[in-house]
Amino acid sequence: IKQLYRFAFEEGWRSDNPAIQIAGPGQDKRLPKVLSEDEVDQLLDAARRSGRNTSDQLRNTCLMELLYATGMRVSELVSLRVSAARGDPRLLLIMGKGGKERLVPLSDPAREALAAWLVQRDKTDEAAQAKDKPASIYLFPSRGSAGYLTRHRFYLLIKEFALTAGVDPSKVTPHTLRHAFATHLLANGADLRAIQTMLGHADVATTEIYTHVLEARLSELVLENHPLAKAARRSSGGKTSSDGQ
């Protein structure tokens, strides 16, 4: 209708365009998929067991612990410089979008995983230097052109962890771990502004999506587990309460 009236107005068939005030249909805002705390624990455990050798397992554990502890974007994670991780840091300096830096606190498990990986990584680096190969400046070095583990490789790794953990792989991406970080913090009482800072969001409105995720998840839990909801489903012949409405 809007296109028809606009065409008529532009062609001079009408002197006005009454459809200009009609609002178009807005795009549906889908809430991001979020993993439960149990599912994240299963993924972390799978990372500890996944890999061809001990070095792979330590690297995989460090990747997952850092991702869940900080809510980093995958590009920020894989390109971390090793200098940022030296000295058993309580805070990790992250280079975000637009070259903006932010500090994110590390959990104890993340610090332990980081320390263990640094020991192994430095051994590998020393062996490479003994063969006249340059030392890597990255925390997760790779022989690829970028010099560090690629986003695509980590995407494949996290799918492998999901399969090992028995978690639906379609639910698991590096970004769902970022969503899990924010939602789990919010569920446990963290301040929205603090989460905004740790995620590196320029506008708190972007972070507010996690309040809607939490509300939707709580509603789902009530509908699935509350005795009255179960009784309502039984009385309606298996229909959900929303079906009954």
C-alpha positions as CSV (number, residue, x, y, z in Angstrom):
1,I,0.0,0.0,0.0
2,K,2.8,2.4,0.9
3,Q,4.6,1.7,-2.3
4,L,1.4,2.2,-4.4
5,Y,0.7,5.6,-2.8
6,R,4.3,6.7,-3.1
7,F,4.3,5.8,-6.8
8,A,1.0,7.7,-7.3
9,F,2.4,10.8,-5.6
10,E,5.7,10.7,-7.4
11,E,3.9,10.3,-10.8
12,G,1.6,13.3,-10.0
13,W,-1.6,11.2,-9.9
14,R,-2.2,12.4,-6.3
15,S,-1.3,15.7,-4.6
16,D,-0.7,14.0,-1.3
17,N,0.5,10.6,0.1
18,P,-1.8,9.5,2.9
19,A,0.1,6.3,3.4
20,I,3.2,8.2,4.6
21,Q,1.9,8.0,8.2
22,I,1.5,4.2,8.1
23,A,4.2,2.5,10.2
24,G,5.7,-0.5,8.6
25,P,5.9,-3.9,10.3
26,G,8.9,-3.9,12.7
27,Q,11.4,-6.8,12.6
28,D,10.9,-9.4,15.3
29,K,13.6,-9.1,18.0
30,R,14.6,-12.6,18.8
31,L,16.1,-13.2,22.2
32,P,19.6,-14.8,22.1
33,K,19.9,-18.5,22.9
34,V,21.3,-19.0,26.4
35,L,23.0,-22.0,27.9
36,S,22.2,-23.1,31.4
37,E,24.9,-23.1,34.1
38,D,24.9,-26.9,34.0
39,E,25.4,-26.9,30.2
40,V,28.3,-24.5,30.6
41,D,29.9,-26.8,33.2
42,Q,29.5,-29.7,30.8
43,L,31.2,-27.8,28.1
44,L,34.1,-26.8,30.4
45,D,34.5,-30.4,31.4
46,A,34.5,-31.5,27.8
47,A,37.2,-28.9,26.9
48,R,39.5,-30.4,29.6
49,R,39.1,-33.8,28.0
50,S,39.3,-32.8,24.3
51,G,42.5,-32.7,22.3
52,R,45.2,-34.8,20.8
53,N,47.6,-34.3,23.7
54,T,48.0,-32.5,27.0
55,S,49.0,-29.2,25.2
56,D,45.7,-29.2,23.3
57,Q,43.7,-30.0,26.5
58,L,45.4,-27.1,28.4
59,R,44.8,-24.7,25.5
60,N,41.2,-25.8,25.1
61,T,40.5,-25.4,28.9
62,C,42.1,-22.0,28.9
63,L,40.1,-20.8,25.9
64,M,36.8,-21.9,27.4
65,E,37.5,-20.7,30.9
66,L,38.5,-17.2,29.6
67,L,35.5,-17.0,27.3
68,Y,33.0,-17.8,30.1
69,A,34.8,-15.7,32.8
70,T,35.0,-12.6,30.7
71,G,32.3,-12.7,28.1
72,M,34.8,-11.7,25.4
73,R,33.9,-11.6,21.7
74,V,35.6,-14.5,20.0
75,S,37.8,-12.2,17.9
76,E,39.0,-10.6,21.2
77,L,39.8,-14.0,22.7
78,V,41.8,-15.6,19.9
79,S,43.9,-12.4,19.3
80,L,44.9,-11.9,22.9
81,R,48.5,-11.0,23.3
82,V,50.5,-13.1,25.7
83,S,51.8,-9.9,27.4
84,A,48.3,-9.2,28.8
85,A,48.3,-12.6,30.6
86,R,51.6,-12.4,32.4
87,G,52.0,-12.2,36.2
88,D,48.9,-14.1,37.3
89,P,46.5,-11.2,36.5
90,R,43.4,-10.5,38.5
91,L,42.2,-8.3,35.6
92,L,42.6,-8.9,31.9
93,L,43.1,-6.0,29.5
94,I,41.0,-6.5,26.4
95,M,41.2,-4.6,23.1
96,G,37.6,-4.3,21.9
97,K,35.8,-2.8,19.0
98,G,37.2,0.5,17.6
99,G,40.5,0.0,19.6
100,K,38.7,0.6,22.9
101,E,40.4,-1.1,25.9
102,R,38.5,-2.4,28.9
103,L,39.5,-4.4,32.0
104,V,37.6,-7.5,32.9
105,P,38.1,-9.5,36.2
106,L,39.2,-13.1,36.0
107,S,37.6,-15.9,38.0
108,D,39.9,-18.3,40.0
109,P,39.3,-21.2,37.6
110,A,40.2,-18.9,34.6
111,R,43.4,-17.8,36.3
112,E,44.4,-21.4,37.1
113,A,43.7,-22.5,33.5
114,L,45.6,-19.5,32.2
115,A,48.6,-20.2,34.4
116,A,48.7,-23.9,33.3
117,W,48.5,-23.0,29.6
118,L,51.2,-20.3,29.9
119,V,53.7,-22.9,31.3
120,Q,52.9,-25.3,28.4
121,R,52.8,-22.5,25.8
122,D,56.2,-21.1,26.9
123,K,57.8,-24.6,26.6
124,T,56.5,-24.8,23.0
125,D,57.8,-21.3,22.3
126,E,61.2,-22.1,23.7
127,A,61.4,-25.2,21.5
128,A,60.5,-23.2,18.4
129,Q,63.1,-20.5,19.3
130,A,65.8,-23.3,19.6
131,K,65.0,-24.0,15.9
132,D,65.5,-20.3,15.0
133,K,61.8,-19.7,14.7
134,P,60.5,-16.3,16.1
135,A,58.6,-16.3,19.4
136,S,54.8,-15.6,19.1
137,I,53.3,-12.5,20.6
138,Y,49.9,-14.2,21.0
139,L,48.5,-16.1,23.8
140,F,47.0,-18.7,21.4
141,P,49.6,-18.9,18.6
142,S,49.0,-20.7,15.3
143,R,51.1,-21.4,12.2
144,G,48.4,-19.7,10.1
145,S,48.9,-16.3,8.4
146,A,47.2,-14.4,11.2
147,G,49.7,-15.8,13.8
148,Y,46.9,-16.9,16.2
149,L,44.1,-19.3,16.4
150,T,41.4,-18.3,13.9
151,R,37.7,-17.7,14.8
152,H,36.7,-20.4,12.4
153,R,39.0,-23.0,14.1
154,F,37.6,-22.0,17.5
155,Y,34.1,-22.3,16.2
156,L,34.8,-25.9,15.1
157,L,36.4,-26.6,18.5
158,I,33.4,-25.4,20.5
159,K,31.1,-27.6,18.4
160,E,33.4,-30.6,19.2
161,F,33.1,-29.7,22.9
162,A,29.3,-29.7,22.6
163,L,29.3,-33.2,21.1
164,T,31.6,-34.5,23.8
165,A,29.5,-32.9,26.5
166,G,26.2,-34.1,25.1
167,V,24.9,-30.6,24.6
168,D,22.9,-29.8,21.5
169,P,25.6,-28.3,19.1
170,S,23.0,-26.0,17.5
171,K,22.8,-24.1,20.8
172,V,26.6,-23.7,21.2
173,T,28.7,-21.0,19.5
174,P,31.3,-18.7,20.9
175,H,28.7,-16.0,21.1
176,T,26.3,-18.1,23.2
177,L,29.1,-18.3,25.8
178,R,29.1,-14.5,25.8
179,H,25.4,-14.5,26.3
180,A,25.7,-17.1,29.1
181,F,28.3,-14.9,30.9
182,A,26.0,-11.9,30.9
183,T,22.7,-13.8,31.7
184,H,24.3,-15.8,34.5
185,L,25.8,-12.7,36.1
186,L,22.5,-10.9,35.9
187,A,20.7,-13.9,37.5
188,N,23.1,-13.9,40.4
189,G,22.6,-10.2,41.2
190,A,25.2,-8.4,39.1
191,D,24.6,-4.8,38.2
192,L,23.5,-4.1,34.6
193,R,26.0,-1.2,34.2
194,A,28.9,-3.5,35.4
195,I,27.9,-6.1,32.8
196,Q,27.7,-3.4,30.1
197,T,31.3,-2.4,31.0
198,M,32.6,-5.9,31.0
199,L,30.9,-6.7,27.6
200,G,32.2,-3.5,26.1
201,H,28.8,-2.3,25.0
202,A,28.8,1.4,24.1
203,D,25.1,1.7,25.1
204,V,23.4,0.1,28.1
205,A,20.3,-0.4,25.9
206,T,22.3,-3.2,24.1
207,T,22.9,-4.9,27.5
208,E,19.3,-4.6,28.5
209,I,18.4,-7.5,26.2
210,Y,19.7,-9.9,28.9
211,T,17.0,-8.7,31.3
212,H,14.4,-9.9,28.7
213,V,16.3,-13.2,28.3
214,L,16.3,-13.7,32.1
215,E,12.6,-12.9,32.3
216,A,11.7,-15.3,29.5
217,R,13.8,-18.0,31.1
218,L,12.2,-17.5,34.5
219,S,8.7,-17.6,33.0
220,E,9.6,-20.8,31.2
221,L,10.9,-22.4,34.4
222,V,7.7,-21.5,36.2
223,L,5.5,-22.8,33.4
224,E,7.4,-26.1,33.3
225,N,7.9,-26.8,37.0
226,H,5.3,-25.0,39.1
227,P,2.7,-27.5,40.5
228,L,-0.2,-25.3,39.5
229,A,1.1,-25.1,35.9
230,K,1.4,-28.9,35.8
231,A,-2.1,-29.3,37.2
232,A,-3.4,-26.9,34.6
233,R,-1.8,-28.9,31.8
234,R,-3.3,-32.1,33.1
235,S,-6.8,-30.7,33.4
236,S,-6.6,-29.3,29.9
237,G,-5.6,-32.6,28.4
238,G,-1.9,-31.8,28.0
239,K,-2.3,-28.3,26.6
240,T,0.0,-25.6,28.0
241,S,-1.5,-22.7,30.0
242,S,-1.0,-20.4,27.1
243,D,-3.0,-22.8,24.9
244,G,-5.8,-22.7,27.4
245,Q,-5.8,-18.9,27.2
